[in-house]
Amino acid sequence: MTGYAVAFLWGVFGLRDGTVTFGMMAAFLQLVSQIQRPMVDMSRQIPAFIRVFTATERLAELTSLPLERQGKSVRLTGNLGIRISHVRFSYPDSGREVLAGFSHDFRPGSLTAIVGETGVGKSTLIKLILALVQPKEGNIVIYNEQEEVTASPQTRCNLSYVPQGNTLFSGTIRDNLLIGNPNATEADMRSALHTAVADFVFSLPGGLDTACGEQGTGLSEGQAQRIAIARGLLRPGNILLLDEPSSALDGETEKELLRRLAKEVTGRTVVLITHRERIAGLCSKVVRMKEYRLEFK
């Protein structure tokens, strides 16, 4: 509109002074659109440039982070447990202590729900178990009947982690499942999908070869979530960490998922984060986290 206004006012003053004819003014008004459209199209690229520069900054931040301690993976055999002793943790530049003396023994073969409101430290506890962050005090060990090792980047091979939200990648359902275990057989995938209440996959036109987009495009959020759980079940590792695994599921599907996990996931220790009390009632052990207070059942 500014372009049209400038051309119109220029034409009006030109007509008054006799330097512009009416036909010249009309021609200029028509030419404005030919200048305006390319400029508008160029302006639409500005958000894309902003995204590029933002992504570049984030990548630069990642590359500047110090590398984790490298070493050979430490894999334990048999039923595994996680023992957490007097762990204290607070994030850098924060005066708030997220965990203050947390202790608990997630015994081998147990199905434990960690229940609590947002901000009490549930996800932080998972990060500590995965050794993504280190405790200020206390220790975390993974153990079996013969030995125990301190949680570190080298012990992650014993863990299978399914984060909150949709974590599917562009490709087929089969491709996504094989990320969990490239050597998984068709029978393995069918079993994992059944345990994750994802039998709907076999009723899809392409079955396991059904294509889905990034973040599970083409599937409902609940369907994508169950496929992600099945992928976690396929991953080798005798400890399964689930962060809000039923946030997108209805009550009946959620109940069936917990029933199948308890019945069919044998030889594994399952730690499940949730804020839903009804899920806690379906688990053999419950840890209720409140700010600076813990209750065990």
C-alpha positions as CSV (number, residue, x, y, z in Angstrom):
1,M,0.0,0.0,0.0
2,T,2.9,2.3,0.7
3,G,4.2,1.7,-2.8
4,Y,0.8,2.6,-4.4
5,A,0.5,5.7,-2.2
6,V,4.0,7.0,-3.2
7,A,3.3,6.5,-6.9
8,F,-0.1,8.1,-6.6
9,L,1.1,11.2,-4.7
10,W,4.1,11.5,-7.1
11,G,1.6,11.4,-10.0
12,V,-0.8,14.0,-8.4
13,F,2.1,16.5,-7.8
14,G,3.4,15.8,-11.3
15,L,0.0,16.5,-12.9
16,R,-0.2,19.7,-10.9
17,D,3.2,20.8,-12.1
18,G,2.7,19.6,-15.6
19,T,5.6,17.2,-15.6
20,V,3.5,14.0,-15.7
21,T,0.6,13.1,-17.9
22,F,-2.4,11.1,-16.7
23,G,-1.3,8.1,-18.9
24,M,2.2,8.2,-17.4
25,M,0.7,8.2,-13.9
26,A,-1.6,5.2,-14.7
27,A,1.5,3.3,-16.2
28,F,3.5,3.9,-13.0
29,L,0.6,2.7,-10.8
30,Q,0.5,-0.5,-12.9
31,L,4.3,-1.0,-12.6
32,V,4.1,-0.8,-8.8
33,S,2.7,-4.3,-8.6
34,Q,5.6,-5.6,-10.7
35,I,8.0,-4.2,-8.2
36,Q,5.9,-5.0,-5.1
37,R,5.4,-8.7,-5.7
38,P,9.1,-9.7,-5.9
39,M,9.8,-7.6,-2.8
40,V,7.0,-9.5,-0.9
41,D,8.3,-12.8,-2.1
42,M,11.8,-11.9,-0.9
43,S,10.4,-10.8,2.5
44,R,8.9,-14.3,2.9
45,Q,12.4,-15.8,2.9
46,I,13.4,-13.8,6.0
47,P,11.9,-16.4,8.5
48,A,13.8,-19.1,6.7
49,F,17.1,-17.2,7.0
50,I,16.3,-16.6,10.7
51,R,15.8,-20.4,11.2
52,V,19.1,-21.1,9.4
53,F,21.0,-18.7,11.6
54,T,19.3,-20.0,14.8
55,A,20.1,-23.6,13.9
56,T,23.7,-22.7,13.1
57,E,24.0,-21.1,16.6
58,R,22.6,-24.2,18.2
59,L,25.0,-26.4,16.4
60,A,27.9,-24.2,17.4
61,E,26.8,-24.5,21.0
62,L,26.7,-28.3,20.7
63,T,30.2,-28.5,19.2
64,S,31.6,-26.2,21.9
65,L,30.4,-28.6,24.7
66,P,33.1,-30.7,26.3
67,L,33.1,-34.3,25.2
68,E,31.9,-37.0,27.5
69,R,34.4,-39.4,29.0
70,Q,35.2,-42.0,26.4
71,G,35.7,-45.7,27.1
72,K,34.6,-49.2,26.5
73,S,30.9,-50.0,27.1
74,V,30.3,-51.9,30.4
75,R,27.4,-54.4,29.8
76,L,26.1,-56.4,32.8
77,T,24.2,-59.7,32.3
78,G,21.2,-61.1,34.0
79,N,18.5,-59.1,36.0
80,L,19.7,-55.6,36.7
81,G,18.8,-53.1,39.3
82,I,19.5,-49.4,40.0
83,R,20.6,-48.3,43.5
84,I,20.5,-44.6,44.2
85,S,22.1,-43.4,47.4
86,H,21.8,-40.0,49.0
87,V,21.8,-38.1,45.7
88,R,21.8,-34.3,45.7
89,F,21.5,-32.3,42.5
90,S,21.0,-28.8,41.4
91,Y,21.4,-27.3,37.9
92,P,24.3,-24.8,37.3
93,D,23.4,-21.2,38.1
94,S,20.4,-22.3,40.0
95,G,20.0,-21.9,43.8
96,R,17.2,-24.5,43.9
97,E,18.1,-28.0,44.8
98,V,16.1,-30.4,42.6
99,L,17.0,-33.5,44.5
100,A,18.0,-33.4,48.2
101,G,19.2,-36.7,49.5
102,F,17.2,-39.0,47.2
103,S,17.7,-42.7,47.8
104,H,15.9,-45.7,46.4
105,D,16.7,-49.2,45.2
106,F,14.9,-50.1,41.9
107,R,15.2,-53.9,42.4
108,P,15.8,-56.3,39.5
109,G,12.6,-57.3,37.7
110,S,10.5,-54.6,39.4
111,L,8.0,-52.3,37.7
112,T,8.2,-49.0,39.5
113,A,6.1,-45.8,38.9
114,I,7.7,-42.5,39.8
115,V,4.8,-40.1,40.4
116,G,4.9,-36.4,41.0
117,E,3.9,-33.0,39.7
118,T,5.9,-31.1,37.1
119,G,9.1,-29.7,38.5
120,V,9.8,-32.1,41.3
121,G,12.7,-33.8,39.6
122,K,11.3,-36.8,37.8
123,S,13.0,-36.2,34.5
124,T,16.1,-35.1,36.3
125,L,16.3,-38.4,38.0
126,I,16.2,-40.2,34.6
127,K,19.0,-37.9,33.3
128,L,21.1,-38.9,36.3
129,I,20.5,-42.6,35.7
130,L,21.5,-42.1,32.0
131,A,24.6,-40.2,33.3
132,L,23.6,-37.1,31.1
133,V,24.2,-35.1,34.3
134,Q,26.3,-35.9,37.4
135,P,25.1,-35.7,41.0
136,K,26.6,-33.1,43.3
137,E,26.7,-35.8,46.1
138,G,25.8,-39.4,46.4
139,N,26.1,-42.2,43.9
140,I,24.1,-44.2,41.4
141,V,25.0,-47.8,40.6
142,I,23.7,-50.5,38.2
143,Y,24.1,-53.9,39.7
144,N,23.3,-57.6,39.3
145,E,23.9,-60.6,41.6
146,Q,27.7,-60.6,40.9
147,E,28.8,-57.0,40.5
148,E,27.9,-53.3,40.5
149,V,29.1,-50.4,38.4
150,T,28.7,-46.7,38.8
151,A,26.3,-45.1,36.3
152,S,28.3,-43.5,33.5
153,P,28.1,-43.0,29.7
154,Q,29.7,-46.5,29.4
155,T,26.8,-48.1,31.3
156,R,24.0,-46.7,28.9
157,C,24.2,-50.0,26.9
158,N,22.3,-51.5,29.8
159,L,19.4,-49.0,29.4
160,S,16.6,-48.5,27.0
161,Y,15.1,-45.1,27.2
162,V,11.7,-43.9,25.7
163,P,11.5,-40.1,26.1
164,Q,8.3,-38.2,26.5
165,G,6.5,-37.2,23.3
166,N,6.8,-38.3,19.7
167,T,10.2,-39.5,18.6
168,L,9.6,-41.2,15.3
169,F,11.7,-40.5,12.2
170,S,10.9,-40.2,8.6
171,G,10.7,-43.7,7.0
172,T,8.7,-46.8,7.5
173,I,7.5,-48.3,10.7
174,R,10.0,-51.1,10.1
175,D,12.8,-48.6,9.8
176,N,11.9,-47.0,13.1
177,L,11.7,-50.3,14.9
178,L,15.1,-51.4,13.5
179,I,16.7,-48.3,15.0
180,G,16.1,-50.0,18.4
181,N,17.7,-53.2,17.2
182,P,19.0,-53.6,13.7
183,N,19.1,-57.4,14.1
184,A,15.5,-57.7,15.2
185,T,13.5,-60.4,13.3
186,E,10.0,-60.1,12.1
187,A,8.8,-62.1,15.1
188,D,10.7,-59.8,17.5
189,M,9.0,-56.8,16.0
190,R,5.6,-58.4,16.1
191,S,6.1,-59.3,19.8
192,A,7.3,-55.8,20.7
193,L,4.4,-54.2,18.9
194,H,2.0,-56.5,20.7
195,T,3.4,-55.7,24.1
196,A,3.2,-52.0,23.3
197,V,-0.5,-52.4,22.3
198,A,0.5,-51.4,18.8
199,D,-1.2,-54.3,17.0
200,F,-3.0,-51.7,14.8
201,V,0.2,-51.7,12.6
202,F,-0.8,-55.0,11.1
203,S,-4.1,-53.7,10.0
204,L,-2.5,-50.8,8.1
205,P,-2.4,-51.2,4.2
206,G,1.4,-51.4,4.3
207,G,1.8,-53.2,7.6
208,L,5.4,-52.8,8.9
209,D,6.3,-51.1,5.7
210,T,3.8,-48.3,6.1
211,A,5.5,-44.9,5.6
212,C,5.4,-42.2,8.2
213,G,6.8,-38.7,8.2
214,E,9.1,-36.9,10.7
215,Q,7.5,-36.9,14.2
216,G,5.1,-39.6,13.1
217,T,3.2,-37.7,10.4
218,G,0.4,-39.9,9.1
219,L,-0.2,-41.5,12.5
220,S,-2.1,-40.3,15.5
221,E,0.0,-39.2,18.5
222,G,-1.1,-42.2,20.5
223,Q,-0.1,-44.6,17.6
224,A,3.3,-43.0,17.3
225,Q,3.8,-43.2,21.0
226,R,3.1,-46.9,21.1
227,I,5.5,-47.5,18.2
228,A,8.2,-45.6,20.0
229,I,7.6,-47.9,23.1
230,A,7.9,-51.0,20.9
231,R,11.2,-49.7,19.5
232,G,12.4,-49.2,23.1
233,L,11.4,-52.8,23.9
234,L,13.5,-54.1,21.0
235,R,16.6,-52.4,22.2
236,P,19.1,-54.7,24.1
237,G,19.4,-53.7,27.7
238,N,17.7,-55.0,30.8
239,I,16.5,-51.7,32.2
240,L,13.7,-49.9,30.5
241,L,13.1,-46.2,31.3
242,L,9.7,-44.8,30.2
243,D,9.0,-41.0,30.5
244,E,5.2,-40.4,30.4
245,P,4.6,-43.4,28.1
246,S,0.8,-43.1,28.1
247,S,0.4,-39.3,27.9
248,A,-1.4,-39.6,24.5
249,L,-3.4,-42.8,25.3
250,D,-7.0,-43.3,26.4
251,G,-7.7,-45.0,29.7
252,E,-8.4,-48.5,28.4
253,T,-5.3,-48.5,26.2
254,E,-3.2,-47.2,29.0
255,K,-4.4,-49.9,31.3
256,E,-3.7,-52.6,28.7
257,L,-0.2,-51.3,28.1
258,L,0.6,-51.5,31.8
259,R,-0.9,-55.0,32.1
260,R,1.2,-56.2,29.1
261,L,4.4,-54.6,30.4
262,A,3.9,-56.3,33.8
263,K,3.1,-59.6,32.3
264,E,5.3,-59.9,29.2
265,V,8.4,-57.8,29.9
266,T,10.2,-60.5,32.0
267,G,13.8,-60.2,33.1
268,R,13.7,-56.4,32.8
269,T,13.5,-53.7,35.4
270,V,11.0,-51.0,34.3
271,V,11.0,-47.5,35.7
272,L,8.0,-45.4,34.6
273,I,7.6,-41.7,35.1
274,T,4.1,-40.4,35.3
275,H,1.9,-37.8,36.9
276,R,-1.2,-40.0,36.7
277,E,-2.2,-41.7,39.9
278,R,-4.2,-44.4,38.1
279,I,-1.0,-45.7,36.5
280,A,0.7,-45.9,39.9
281,G,-2.0,-48.3,41.0
282,L,-1.1,-50.7,38.2
283,C,2.6,-50.9,39.2
284,S,4.2,-53.1,41.8
285,K,6.2,-50.3,43.4
286,V,5.5,-46.5,43.6
287,V,7.8,-43.6,44.4
288,R,5.9,-40.4,45.0
289,M,8.1,-37.4,44.6
290,K,7.3,-34.1,46.2
291,E,9.5,-31.1,46.5
292,Y,12.1,-32.1,49.1
293,R,10.0,-35.0,50.2
294,L,9.6,-38.6,49.1
295,E,7.0,-41.2,49.9
296,F,7.5,-44.9,49.2
297,K,4.9,-47.6,48.7
